[in-house]
């Protein structure tokens, strides 16, 4: 009898494996699958480029006959629909003779939506759905698209200790150091698309590509939010709401003050990543397009920001419990993901 802790541990491992498929698996979700027999991994797989083969198919192919009698740990419920591109994963698991299947998230796709696990049970296979935070996190783009019809949006802001993203003149390049820039490039490599505002594009002409050895081919689609003319090779959207129409599960935003404020006000940011440089600009442009000393509003109370702070609370939907604090060094945000 497998313990709940053991199941959770293997699902966590499958979720880490799923990261290998992001973002190459688009338009399919990046899924991870691990086959375990006698507490030993006999097969593992993740969704390949373009969405096929699926994670389960790759893991079963690696395991061969060793898959018979094994337990399959899958971050997303095995699909129940058959496609011209390949068979249903639930059918593959039945044919392989696995003894048990554990899924971390039920598939919201109406073509599956519980039918994958039901098909396994009908074939005599023990099938369990164990809610897995790690699996949910690994499927953030897919679940956000399914529930909100838009990509999962991560917004990156680089700021000084006093909450500025640029000099008063607007100059903003290289506020942070080499380590932060390398980390940003690693985040770009995990996104389907990257967005900047028209002001940032005109001022800096950023490459918006990935310049890390071995990951150069993972540069995301470039998008500019502007009312201006589209530069060559760049997709243009005119309003924040149009991010929903992008061909992406994961959108990475490198925001200036205006873009940050507009996306937050529209409640289109799922994850906020702040890079804080050990410098004080003084009198520069604030991170969220607001002035020094503006009040910071919390739920049920108001408190005034210290004079050095450039932040203010942006409203969010009822039901969320955002935790934002404003302090001398700027803003930090820990916003729950909407699909939990």
TIMARLO-913905 format. One line per field, with one value per residue: x, y, z of N, C-alpha, C in turn; residue in one letter. Coordinates in pm, whole numbers. Layout:
N
n_x (X/...)
n_y (Y/...)
n_z (Z/...)
ca_x (X/...)
ca_y (Y/...)
ca_z (Z/...)
c_x (X/...)
c_y (Y/...)
c_z (Z/...)
residu (a/...)
***
This chain:
340
n_x (85/71/183/31/219/427/308/270/534/633/466/553/809/743/630/852/989/818/881/1075/951/857/890/832/634/403/114/16/-24/255/348/440/553/606/703/680/805/821/936/1119/1228/1112/1053/1028/891/818/612/671/828/601/389/357/529/297/352/300/314/583/709/616/724/995/1001/911/847/870/682/450/241/333/322/186/271/134/128/-97/-429/-455/-517/-834/-923/-902/-667/-567/-297/-207/-271/-511/-391/-487/-575/-330/-204/-369/-325/-57/-60/-35/-58/-162/-266/-183/-292/-217/-371/-698/-800/-908/-1000/-1280/-1296/-1175/-1175/-1221/-1296/-1073/-958/-1182/-1200/-973/-1036/-1254/-1126/-1017/-802/-648/-718/-636/-704/-506/-480/-233/-16/232/200/-11/119/309/149/51/19/-149/-377/-457/-521/-732/-924/-947/-917/-682/-325/-92/45/351/507/790/991/1253/1413/1537/1668/1510/1274/1259/1242/1376/1593/1527/1533/1446/1617/1701/1843/2035/2006/2013/2243/2481/2410/2135/2044/2110/1940/1694/1705/1688/1428/1292/1335/1150/907/633/582/695/649/667/625/533/684/916/1014/1072/1259/1471/1505/1504/1643/1502/1545/1684/1984/2155/2387/2319/2046/1956/1776/1532/1413/1143/827/803/634/471/310/131/7/116/288/357/677/912/881/770/498/208/-4/-289/-426/-432/-614/-598/-400/-512/-560/-318/-99/-15/76/224/313/561/633/817/820/754/672/408/296/309/133/-111/-157/-172/-390/-588/-605/-444/-213/-40/187/442/761/1028/1326/1571/1796/2107/2114/2050/1843/1695/1455/1379/1190/897/813/549/416/340/338/577/512/242/-67/-77/-295/-449/-641/-923/-795/-590/-269/6/252/606/812/1008/905/765/519/185/-121/-284/-607/-767/-943/-1231/-1204/-944/-647/-436/-105/52/315/442/746/1056/1225/1076/837/685/535/309/119/-158/-201/-456/-595/-602)
n_y (-119/210/507/829/1031/926/914/1190/1272/1149/1270/1531/1500/1430/1671/1840/1724/1786/2047/2043/2046/2296/2601/2449/2262/2386/2403/2240/2140/2129/1828/1593/1259/975/641/398/116/-123/68/187/379/310/419/735/1045/1337/1593/1636/1855/2065/1924/1647/1331/1259/1287/1046/855/877/795/530/418/427/257/6/-342/-337/-165/-299/-365/-148/174/469/800/1104/1440/1564/1458/1161/1181/1134/1150/1062/1132/1245/1272/1099/824/800/869/737/498/393/343/146/-61/-109/-230/-120/-102/93/434/764/1088/1437/1662/1724/1708/2000/2010/1957/1727/1534/1566/1408/1173/1033/913/764/581/427/310/157/-34/-183/-79/76/405/726/1058/1296/1590/1808/2057/2110/1996/2153/2404/2352/2342/2592/2778/2638/2590/2848/2947/2773/2835/3114/3206/3324/3384/3273/3521/3661/3923/4121/4342/4567/4745/5024/5073/5273/5237/5305/5274/5386/5656/6008/6114/5909/5711/5372/5136/4860/4878/4673/4397/4159/3897/3916/3983/3750/3572/3676/3618/3342/3319/3428/3223/3036/3118/3164/3399/3741/4059/4411/4764/5034/5264/5166/5012/5205/5363/5193/4985/4695/4363/4136/3867/3536/3498/3292/3032/2752/2784/2954/2907/2925/3170/3387/3474/3810/4089/4402/4644/4895/5190/5252/5193/4863/4731/4564/4215/4209/4158/4350/4473/4662/4718/4629/4415/4266/4078/3836/3727/3638/3391/3194/3023/3105/3423/3663/3961/4250/4517/4867/5166/5255/5036/4842/4948/4952/4681/4561/4700/4605/4351/4145/4014/3739/3660/3830/3949/4091/4267/4394/4649/4739/5029/5383/5596/5838/6073/5957/5771/5621/5278/5194/5392/5603/5868/5986/5910/5841/5707/5376/5118/4878/4580/4676/4878/5174/5293/5515/5545/5541/5830/5761/5569/5438/5319/5184/5034/4816/4744/4422/4123/4024/3769/3692/3693/3905/3981/4252/4465/4780/4929/5081/4997/4954/4759/4450/4151/3890/3704/3492/3220/3219/2982/2805)
n_z (0/-99/51/125/141/-11/-264/-306/-315/-550/-739/-716/-821/-1084/-1163/-1163/-1372/-1579/-1634/-1829/-2070/-2120/-2295/-2517/-2571/-2651/-2865/-2662/-2316/-2089/-1966/-1711/-1655/-1456/-1422/-1181/-1018/-771/-604/-771/-1044/-1361/-1598/-1760/-1875/-2074/-2219/-2560/-2807/-2976/-2879/-2907/-2883/-2612/-2254/-2115/-2320/-2394/-2155/-2128/-2357/-2295/-2073/-2163/-2137/-1864/-1769/-1708/-1443/-1301/-1130/-1251/-1236/-1301/-1398/-1507/-1568/-1762/-2110/-2276/-2529/-2874/-3130/-3460/-3443/-3256/-3020/-2744/-2420/-2196/-2307/-2391/-2147/-2043/-2229/-2180/-1937/-1678/-1320/-1157/-1155/-1085/-1076/-1076/-1134/-1248/-1584/-1742/-2001/-2197/-2350/-2208/-1902/-1653/-1778/-1860/-1627/-1555/-1764/-1720/-1472/-1548/-1693/-1496/-1363/-1090/-1021/-924/-816/-691/-538/-629/-545/-668/-920/-1015/-1025/-1223/-1442/-1485/-1700/-1882/-1723/-1655/-1907/-1967/-1770/-1764/-2018/-2123/-2140/-1883/-1688/-1617/-1459/-1478/-1296/-1267/-1018/-825/-488/-384/-514/-786/-1142/-1345/-1448/-1397/-1649/-1800/-1878/-1849/-1877/-1760/-1477/-1292/-1213/-1362/-1276/-1224/-1481/-1623/-1496/-1574/-1848/-1835/-1749/-1965/-2145/-2072/-2155/-2385/-2514/-2507/-2364/-2402/-2335/-2561/-2508/-2379/-2589/-2788/-2656/-2569/-2754/-2707/-2734/-2654/-2663/-2598/-2446/-2352/-2325/-2518/-2501/-2690/-2895/-2778/-2769/-2707/-2870/-2977/-2843/-2853/-2664/-2775/-2939/-3170/-3489/-3604/-3552/-3771/-3765/-3513/-3299/-3244/-2992/-2886/-2651/-2300/-2257/-2486/-2457/-2415/-2663/-2761/-2901/-2686/-2386/-2175/-2081/-2063/-1910/-1943/-1771/-1794/-1607/-1684/-1823/-1624/-1429/-1576/-1646/-1394/-1287/-1453/-1362/-1468/-1407/-1293/-1162/-996/-1034/-877/-920/-734/-724/-565/-537/-509/-672/-662/-708/-945/-1195/-1082/-995/-1033/-1162/-992/-746/-500/-157/-173/-47/82/37/229/299/465/603/608/541/547/302/342/277/89/-75/-377/-430/-473/-376/-594/-705/-675/-774/-586/-346/-384/-183/-164/-61/1/69/156/175/281/88/-139/-315/-234/-348/-297/-454/-465/-692/-943/-995/-788)
ca_x (0/152/138/0/345/502/240/300/676/649/401/646/916/686/613/984/1019/734/946/1158/870/813/759/833/517/289/0/-25/38/374/310/545/506/707/656/751/777/905/1005/1227/1181/1135/1029/988/871/754/555/776/805/481/281/359/437/262/444/275/366/729/749/587/821/1121/990/889/773/877/566/343/235/391/236/215/245/117/85/-230/-508/-430/-622/-929/-963/-811/-631/-488/-155/-169/-379/-539/-295/-555/-572/-193/-177/-441/-256/73/-82/2/-148/-220/-236/-207/-286/-211/-470/-798/-790/-1028/-1043/-1405/-1278/-1126/-1251/-1263/-1316/-949/-952/-1295/-1166/-876/-1108/-1337/-1037/-967/-681/-672/-689/-660/-674/-452/-451/-90/24/344/144/-84/215/374/48/-8/-24/-262/-494/-501/-587/-858/-1022/-959/-902/-567/-203/-42/128/453/558/922/1026/1382/1402/1639/1625/1404/1154/1261/1277/1453/1632/1426/1539/1388/1720/1670/1920/2140/1990/2057/2372/2493/2337/1993/2015/2114/1817/1586/1713/1636/1282/1246/1341/1036/785/598/583/747/582/712/545/587/786/1038/1064/1130/1374/1581/1515/1556/1643/1396/1578/1751/2127/2221/2444/2235/1903/1930/1660/1410/1369/997/766/812/507/478/181/144/-87/197/302/432/810/929/901/714/353/160/-139/-320/-482/-396/-707/-564/-307/-587/-556/-184/-77/79/31/302/354/656/623/923/731/780/574/273/249/288/10/-229/-181/-217/-525/-679/-596/-391/-82/-48/310/520/900/1099/1472/1603/1938/2157/2146/1945/1842/1652/1386/1359/1055/849/786/409/356/279/428/626/425/103/-112/-83/-421/-462/-778/-981/-718/-505/-150/77/385/717/838/1098/842/694/422/49/-195/-373/-720/-774/-1075/-1272/-1174/-799/-593/-301/-26/145/361/520/846/1155/1295/988/717/695/401/294/-19/-195/-241/-602/-662/-599)
ca_y (0/330/613/958/1105/872/962/1333/1286/1114/1373/1645/1466/1439/1813/1893/1670/1857/2172/2026/2064/2435/2621/2384/2177/2465/2450/2146/2164/2051/1727/1500/1125/884/505/345/-24/-166/189/218/440/226/499/874/1118/1468/1630/1678/1978/2061/1856/1502/1246/1299/1240/905/774/877/714/390/374/404/145/-121/-443/-305/-85/-387/-372/-27/288/587/930/1198/1570/1594/1339/1109/1222/1030/1170/1013/1238/1199/1281/994/762/853/818/641/369/342/292/18/-160/-139/-313/-59/-143/207/565/876/1216/1551/1762/1678/1785/2080/1992/1881/1599/1440/1610/1295/1051/956/828/671/473/341/231/60/-142/-254/-14/170/541/822/1200/1352/1731/1831/2195/2113/1970/2274/2508/2316/2357/2724/2836/2562/2609/2987/2956/2699/2897/3259/3233/3410/3320/3303/3641/3696/4057/4147/4482/4593/4875/5064/5061/5369/5205/5366/5184/5462/5790/6109/6132/5792/5610/5261/5015/4813/4911/4555/4344/4044/3781/3941/3975/3609/3510/3722/3541/3207/3331/3443/3093/2955/3185/3157/3535/3843/4185/4539/4877/5111/5355/5088/4971/5320/5416/5099/4885/4572/4245/4047/3730/3460/3495/3196/2923/2633/2817/3061/2875/2938/3309/3390/3569/3946/4161/4538/4706/5033/5232/5286/5099/4744/4714/4438/4095/4229/4162/4465/4478/4801/4730/4516/4303/4187/3969/3711/3674/3595/3247/3167/2980/3181/3555/3729/4105/4334/4631/5002/5211/5262/4901/4775/4999/4916/4538/4533/4754/4515/4220/4054/3968/3624/3648/3952/3924/4216/4264/4518/4680/4809/5169/5480/5689/5969/6156/5887/5729/5517/5149/5171/5511/5684/5965/5960/5941/5806/5611/5235/5071/4737/4540/4720/4982/5256/5343/5601/5498/5628/5920/5705/5461/5476/5215/5192/4909/4806/4659/4289/4064/3969/3626/3680/3750/3952/4031/4350/4558/4890/4966/5175/4943/4938/4678/4307/4099/3745/3692/3354/3191/3222/2855/2720)
ca_z (0/-111/142/63/130/-125/-385/-322/-353/-691/-819/-718/-916/-1219/-1193/-1201/-1504/-1676/-1669/-1949/-2191/-2132/-2358/-2648/-2592/-2699/-2786/-2558/-2185/-2055/-1866/-1672/-1617/-1403/-1396/-1065/-988/-659/-557/-864/-1169/-1479/-1718/-1737/-2000/-2069/-2347/-2652/-2884/-3058/-2808/-2925/-2807/-2477/-2150/-2085/-2431/-2385/-2040/-2159/-2457/-2226/-1979/-2231/-2060/-1722/-1732/-1660/-1297/-1241/-1100/-1333/-1173/-1411/-1345/-1560/-1600/-1897/-2203/-2317/-2669/-2976/-3223/-3574/-3408/-3162/-2943/-2611/-2322/-2109/-2377/-2389/-2012/-2031/-2311/-2120/-1819/-1550/-1212/-1086/-1212/-993/-1147/-985/-1172/-1343/-1708/-1768/-2140/-2195/-2417/-2107/-1784/-1570/-1857/-1866/-1508/-1560/-1859/-1652/-1370/-1619/-1737/-1379/-1311/-981/-1068/-816/-836/-568/-565/-613/-574/-764/-1053/-1054/-1061/-1350/-1548/-1464/-1827/-1935/-1638/-1669/-2037/-1961/-1680/-1785/-2161/-2147/-2091/-1749/-1705/-1518/-1484/-1419/-1279/-1205/-953/-729/-350/-357/-592/-919/-1252/-1444/-1410/-1430/-1794/-1866/-1901/-1760/-1903/-1670/-1335/-1218/-1253/-1452/-1225/-1246/-1624/-1661/-1447/-1662/-1973/-1807/-1742/-2103/-2213/-2029/-2198/-2527/-2568/-2416/-2395/-2346/-2380/-2672/-2458/-2361/-2720/-2859/-2583/-2549/-2861/-2647/-2821/-2603/-2698/-2494/-2474/-2263/-2405/-2529/-2496/-2785/-2979/-2698/-2764/-2723/-2963/-2924/-2849/-2802/-2634/-2822/-3042/-3286/-3599/-3567/-3611/-3844/-3684/-3379/-3292/-3169/-2937/-2855/-2517/-2214/-2272/-2604/-2426/-2422/-2799/-2800/-2913/-2578/-2254/-2078/-2127/-1974/-1932/-1889/-1764/-1748/-1509/-1736/-1851/-1495/-1367/-1653/-1636/-1257/-1271/-1526/-1297/-1569/-1364/-1204/-1086/-1001/-998/-858/-911/-662/-733/-446/-568/-484/-785/-613/-806/-1071/-1230/-994/-1057/-1066/-1219/-889/-687/-365/-44/-193/55/47/91/260/324/591/669/524/605/453/266/376/165/-11/-149/-498/-461/-423/-389/-709/-670/-734/-763/-458/-337/-368/-61/-194/50/-52/169/103/273/233/-29/-255/-304/-256/-372/-296/-496/-493/-829/-946/-1018/-671)
c_x (88/96/111/127/428/441/274/444/696/581/487/758/866/667/745/1023/940/796/1032/1081/830/922/742/708/398/246/-49/38/162/345/432/485/624/642/744/707/875/995/1126/1168/1215/1111/990/977/807/705/664/735/684/366/274/502/409/357/426/332/518/778/728/687/956/1116/978/807/774/758/453/351/290/282/281/175/247/66/-56/-301/-481/-548/-707/-966/-856/-789/-559/-338/-112/-287/-401/-444/-359/-557/-432/-159/-247/-366/-122/61/-35/-102/-223/-176/-274/-188/-291/-316/-569/-793/-918/-1078/-1169/-1396/-1227/-1203/-1307/-1278/-1189/-935/-1064/-1264/-1066/-946/-1193/-1254/-976/-840/-719/-628/-729/-624/-632/-410/-306/-55/138/294/66/12/280/279/-16/-60/-148/-388/-546/-573/-723/-965/-1047/-941/-795/-442/-176/62/222/508/688/945/1161/1377/1519/1585/1513/1287/1147/1302/1360/1495/1519/1420/1473/1488/1703/1755/2022/2128/2042/2187/2364/2410/2187/1958/2018/1987/1698/1587/1663/1484/1224/1238/1225/903/761/607/636/692/653/618/611/697/919/1099/1134/1256/1494/1605/1568/1547/1532/1420/1645/1898/2200/2267/2354/2087/1866/1806/1528/1365/1219/953/766/682/528/336/192/31/-14/200/389/570/818/954/844/562/311/19/-162/-375/-438/-486/-671/-456/-379/-579/-419/-177/27/6/101/349/444/658/741/869/799/666/431/215/220/157/-114/-260/-229/-358/-628/-680/-550/-253/-100/74/392/660/975/1248/1515/1753/1983/2203/2026/1952/1804/1586/1365/1214/1014/807/643/338/290/385/473/518/279/60/-115/-206/-417/-606/-822/-901/-637/-381/-67/218/490/753/923/1029/760/580/283/-20/-287/-484/-717/-913/-1105/-1248/-1025/-759/-450/-232/78/191/445/621/952/1223/1205/869/753/555/403/149/-54/-233/-392/-668/-663/-736)
c_y (125/439/740/1040/1057/917/1108/1354/1254/1215/1499/1621/1476/1585/1878/1847/1746/1988/2163/2054/2209/2521/2543/2303/2252/2416/2354/2183/2079/1958/1640/1368/1042/749/444/202/-71/-52/225/274/350/302/640/945/1252/1501/1687/1802/1963/1984/1706/1453/1304/1235/1092/814/765/788/565/335/345/279/11/-216/-415/-222/-171/-399/-249/73/406/712/1035/1331/1608/1463/1291/1138/1103/1042/1116/1123/1178/1198/1171/941/833/789/719/502/309/281/158/-91/-202/-222/-252/-98/-26/336/672/1005/1330/1657/1698/1768/1866/2071/1907/1747/1491/1459/1495/1165/967/863/725/553/376/252/123/-59/-217/-197/81/309/641/963/1258/1495/1763/1976/2204/2088/2091/2383/2479/2334/2495/2786/2769/2588/2752/3007/2888/2772/3044/3301/3337/3337/3354/3414/3659/3832/4079/4296/4490/4733/4899/5048/5159/5354/5267/5264/5255/5595/5887/6133/6020/5683/5496/5137/4989/4868/4796/4501/4221/3925/3796/3929/3831/3538/3550/3643/3398/3209/3352/3309/3003/3015/3165/3294/3630/3978/4302/4647/4952/5206/5285/5050/5088/5370/5323/5005/4752/4454/4148/3902/3662/3447/3414/3079/2801/2661/2924/3035/2884/3083/3317/3487/3708/4022/4300/4589/4855/5064/5270/5176/4982/4744/4578/4323/4104/4230/4279/4439/4619/4823/4612/4394/4213/4082/3835/3647/3628/3442/3206/3110/3059/3311/3617/3877/4174/4476/4760/5043/5207/5124/4827/4817/4951/4767/4499/4582/4667/4374/4113/4002/3855/3611/3776/3923/4057/4191/4398/4540/4760/4951/5255/5584/5829/6052/6089/5854/5611/5391/5132/5299/5600/5769/5921/5992/5912/5704/5470/5177/4921/4705/4589/4828/5059/5293/5418/5547/5595/5713/5859/5607/5511/5382/5251/5061/4916/4710/4526/4233/4016/3819/3600/3736/3798/4003/4125/4438/4665/4930/5054/5128/4922/4851/4532/4252/3948/3716/3548/3335/3174/3086/2766/2713)
c_z (0/-22/64/45/12/-256/-411/-368/-501/-783/-827/-818/-1060/-1259/-1231/-1341/-1612/-1719/-1794/-2078/-2216/-2193/-2488/-2676/-2648/-2838/-2677/-2424/-2167/-1939/-1836/-1626/-1570/-1374/-1288/-1038/-880/-612/-644/-992/-1286/-1609/-1679/-1870/-1975/-2209/-2438/-2731/-2975/-2996/-2823/-2935/-2668/-2376/-2122/-2194/-2425/-2270/-2066/-2260/-2392/-2139/-2049/-2145/-1911/-1675/-1675/-1507/-1226/-1205/-1184/-1257/-1283/-1355/-1389/-1595/-1743/-1990/-2245/-2465/-2763/-3080/-3342/-3544/-3312/-3083/-2810/-2510/-2226/-2174/-2375/-2253/-1990/-2106/-2249/-1993/-1688/-1445/-1151/-1157/-1110/-1071/-1046/-1011/-1267/-1466/-1730/-1912/-2140/-2266/-2321/-1977/-1700/-1646/-1867/-1748/-1508/-1653/-1796/-1549/-1436/-1665/-1619/-1320/-1200/-1028/-962/-862/-702/-597/-531/-646/-675/-906/-1103/-1101/-1196/-1469/-1545/-1594/-1883/-1855/-1645/-1802/-2033/-1880/-1709/-1930/-2189/-2100/-1945/-1764/-1587/-1554/-1407/-1413/-1211/-1145/-858/-587/-316/-452/-729/-1024/-1359/-1384/-1447/-1580/-1871/-1894/-1800/-1781/-1792/-1527/-1251/-1276/-1341/-1406/-1249/-1393/-1673/-1615/-1533/-1793/-1952/-1797/-1882/-2174/-2177/-2072/-2347/-2593/-2461/-2460/-2328/-2398/-2494/-2629/-2439/-2495/-2791/-2789/-2585/-2667/-2807/-2744/-2784/-2642/-2579/-2533/-2368/-2348/-2401/-2531/-2599/-2870/-2903/-2684/-2791/-2832/-2899/-2949/-2789/-2782/-2666/-2920/-3171/-3390/-3555/-3632/-3682/-3747/-3544/-3388/-3203/-3118/-2887/-2715/-2432/-2233/-2389/-2578/-2435/-2560/-2845/-2807/-2810/-2458/-2144/-2143/-2021/-2008/-1865/-1888/-1728/-1657/-1562/-1764/-1721/-1433/-1442/-1643/-1496/-1236/-1341/-1470/-1394/-1533/-1263/-1114/-1106/-951/-994/-846/-851/-661/-611/-477/-530/-595/-738/-722/-939/-1095/-1145/-1066/-1102/-1109/-1117/-821/-549/-264/-66/-88/-1/114/112/289/463/662/567/603/503/428/316/255/55/-105/-266/-529/-413/-451/-510/-674/-741/-710/-622/-458/-329/-233/-88/-69/-8/62/101/209/207/106/-148/-224/-311/-264/-369/-328/-528/-638/-834/-954/-897/-604)
residu (x/x/x/x/x/x/x/x/x/x/x/x/x/x/x/x/x/x/x/x/x/x/x/x/x/x/x/x/x/x/x/x/x/x/x/x/x/x/x/x/x/x/x/x/x/x/x/x/x/x/x/x/x/x/x/x/x/x/x/x/x/x/x/x/x/x/x/x/x/x/x/x/x/x/x/x/x/x/x/x/x/x/x/x/x/x/x/x/x/x/x/x/x/x/x/x/x/x/x/x/x/x/x/x/x/x/x/x/x/x/x/x/x/x/x/x/x/x/x/x/x/x/x/x/x/x/x/x/x/x/x/x/x/x/x/x/x/x/x/x/x/x/x/x/x/x/x/x/x/x/x/x/x/x/x/x/x/x/x/x/x/x/x/x/x/x/x/x/x/x/x/x/x/x/x/x/x/x/x/x/x/x/x/x/x/x/x/x/x/x/x/x/x/x/x/x/x/x/x/x/x/x/x/x/x/x/x/x/x/x/x/x/x/x/x/x/x/x/x/x/x/x/x/x/x/x/x/x/x/x/x/x/x/x/x/x/x/x/x/x/x/x/x/x/x/x/x/x/x/x/x/x/x/x/x/x/x/x/x/x/x/x/x/x/x/x/x/x/x/x/x/x/x/x/x/x/x/x/x/x/x/x/x/x/x/x/x/x/x/x/x/x/x/x/x/x/x/x/x/x/x/x/x/x/x/x/x/x/x/x/x/x/x/x/x/x/x/x/x/x/x/x/x/x/x/x/x/x/x/x/x/x/x/x/x/x/x/x/x/x)
***
